């Protein structure tokens, strides 16, 4: 994969087409124009720097968020070529920055593998930025060029001498294109940490100039990994108890496909497999994941059968039993990856299945033979998983059978809506009978259903699966929603064909207990009804925190800023008028009457609903395990680390 310093020049740049369509249809190129699309601009620029690292030419990438939400990405790679491009008769730098599909990654001799969204690269970022400046340190000189909405506003200029090499890209996303212009620190840091694990030996540094410390310094975080995927798995499993002392690491190469895998078994009941192709997250898996699963099932099954570990079982062990309590990261490098879907969610190269299966299988076979004690610990976990799955199947069938015998009977506490059209129907999962009664009175009966939940539901992060079907509140959710878990080809999946409501709204008190109940419910949906989250059916209601009244006038306020604004409006800036105000802090839904609850929290015309989405499944899994799992130290560290960013209500 290593390229020579002198073999990357202007003629390595290939131009395929122009930028005309990018501004007209940005969603086709970056997925969306919302929060995700905004951050995708950063990923595209970073991907170019990562390509330099993969070519052995870059070991430092810096990302800087400026106070105005413009962004700079620096690397110490070779620098984008600036020489004359023979075909287009302009600087190669200008070609790279202004022509779609122009770059060294289309030249196999320059980059063996590369990431980026369909290769649209930095020119796409340029087209969607109101301002972009490229600065190149190369051949002992510094060159720059500036752009507006993808069009050059200056020539490529030599502005000084350089003792280093690299590329600096500064850009400001265009407000005409994007719904939001604010970069999220957590989103940036999570991705940079991920990239550091995927590219061991690469240092990534994040500086946020919007967050100034008391001493005047900026918030800075650095990411570096020597252990790569092994450290990645250990990071993901920091809130879980491992079964084996060290993750199993697998590295192999065949037919120009490089395979790296790290896997660790723990005492949890969830399966967590994350996959990447050329550093790109493949959230829907694909052929590399299929090959991994095939090898896991084949090698562990053969070893267990040959050694008599399954001899006393009266039921078959399924593929998913071998993956319960497994955390794994699969990273493959493919020269010409074929992806399904616009955002590269699933790898489609059929040849990768057998390559990954063989690489993983060869290492696992050796590992099991050389580590019999560890092998037995893993197989014992598999047997427990199979036994629990069989118990869960019986419990699940019992619940579903009772529902059928009862005529598909809905929970007694459910106040259903009259509409039978799921697309217009919504259900509110409400904390407690009192708030449930108020919600029942305040709702629109035509399309709004109410299901009160008594107390805090079972923490599914700590419970064996079969026990969740004994929990009354969880059983009520299954039956009210009309969904079921079914087995298909030895794998369980959620059947949502008969989903009765397309909006499922969690509505709890705006206090600590309410937040805890919301987290418990979200943990349940994430672990057992993930399809509802992925398809955008889960929402969180946002009841107001305050009501500010003056005489017969009143305003509802959802945050502290709105409360201050209401006070300012009613007092007209005169502090003496404040004594005439009445400010009510709503601690619970029960403090509102039915009309108030409808007006503020349930009326589609005036309410605020927050849709639950998963921007990063990997980070979501880690956080759920940390917040709801057995291990206390990681949870305490998280609280201490984030205490300064919390808003405390006194």
C-alpha positions, 0 to 999 in steps of 0.5 A: 500500500505504500506509495513513493513521495515522487509518484503523486503529481498532476497527471495522477489526477483524473477528472470525470465530471463537473459540479453542476448537479451538486448544489441542485441535488445535494442529498444525492451526494451527501445523503441529506442537508440536515445535521448528518449531511453537515457533518458529512462534509467534514468526513469527506475532507478527513477521508482525503487525509486518511487516504494519505495515511493509508498510502503511508504518507500521513501520520497527523490530522488536525480538525479545528472548529472555529467560533463561526462554525467554519472548519479547518482540516489539516494533514501532514501528507504530500499535499495536493498537486498544484502542477498543470493538469495537461488535459484541462490546462489548469492547476491540478489543485483547482481540478481537485477542488472544482471537478466532481470525481477528480482526485488521486483515488481514481488512479490505482497507482496513487491509492490502493484503497480509499474511502469517501462517499462514492468518491465525490470528495472535497469538490462536493464540499467546495460546492456546498460551502459559501467559502473554502480555502485550500492551502498546500505545503509542497515542494518547499512552497505554500500555495493557496486558492479560495472559492465561493460555492465551488467557483474559484475566486482567486488563482492558485497563488504561491504565498511563501516557503514551507519546510513541511508538506500537507494540505489545509482545507478551511470551509464554511458550509453554505446557509442556502443549503443546510438546515443547520450550520452548527457542528456537534463536538460529540459527533466529531470526537466520536468519529475521530476516536473511531478513525484512530482505532481503525488506523493505528499509528495515526494521531487525530487532534480535535480543537473546538474554538467555541469552547473556551476554558477559564484560562483562555485555552480551547477545548482540545482532545487527541486520539491515538491508538497503537493497538488498533482494533484490539483497543477498539473492542476493549473500549466498546466493552469497558462497561462489560465483564470479559470472559476471556482476558484478551480479545482475539485478533485476526489479520489476513489478506487474499486477492488484494482484500485485507481483513482485520478483525478483533473480537471479545466475549463478555457476560452480557446478553447482547450481540454487537458486531460493527463493520467497516470497509475502507474506514467507512461504517457499513451499518447494514453489514454486508458480505464481510459480516456474512463471512465473519458470522459463517466462520464463527458458527462453523468453527465453534460448532465443529469444536464444540461437537468434536469435544462433546460440549453439545451432547446433553442438549435437547435442542439445536444450537443456532448461529446467534447463540455463538454470538451472544455476548460477542463484541466484534469489529470487522474492518476490510480494505477492498480496492473496488468496493460495491455498496448497496444504497446511497450512503454505503450502508451495506457491502455487496462484493460477493467474493469478500464473504469467502475471503473473510470466512477463510481468514477468520476461520483459519485463526479461530481453528488455531486459537481453539486448539491452542487455548482449550480453557478459553475455548471451554469458557466461550462454549459454556457461554454458548450453551447458556445462550442456547438454553436461555434462547429456548426458554425465551422462545417458550415464554414468547410463544406463551405470551403470543398464544394467550393473546390469540386465545383472548382474541388478540386481546389488548392490554386492559390499561390501553385506551385505544384510538378509534382509527385503524389506520396505523399511518395516522395513529399514535400511542403515548407511553405515559409514566403512571396511572395519574398522568395516564388519566390526564392524557386520556382526558386530553387526547384526541380519541380519533388517532391518539392511544394512551398506555400507562406504564406502572413504575420503572420497567425492567432494565433489559440490559441486565436481564436474561431474555426470557425474563422480559416476557414475564414483565407486565409492562413489557408484555403490554407494549408488545401486545399494544403495538402489535409486533412480535419476535419471530425466528427465520433461518435460525435468526430472530427478527422483529415482525412489524407488519402488524404495527398498530401505530406509526408514532410511538411517543414516550411521555414522562415527567420532566424530572430525574425519575422521568429521565430514568424511565425514558432511558429504560424504555429506550434501552428496551427499544434499542435491544429488542425493537431496534427496527422501530427506532431505525424506521423512525417510529419512536419519539420523545414528548417534550412537556414544558418546564414552566408556565409564566402568568401575569393576570389572565395572560400566560406563556409556556416555556420549554427551557430557561431561555424561554422563561427569561424571555417571558419574564422580560416580555411581561415586565418590559424590563422593569424588575419591579413588575416581577412581583406580579408574575406567577411562575410555575415549574412543572415537575410532573405531567400530573400537575397539568390539567387535561387541556394544558397537557393537550395544548402543550404536549399532545396537540400536533399543531403546537407540541414538540416531539423529538424523533429518536434516531441513531447517528452512531449505533456503535456509540449508542451501544456503548452508552446504553451498556455503560448507563444501564449495565453492571459495571459502576466505574465507567458510569461514574467516570462518564458522569464526572467527565460530563458534569460540567456540561449538565444543567442542574435543576434546583 
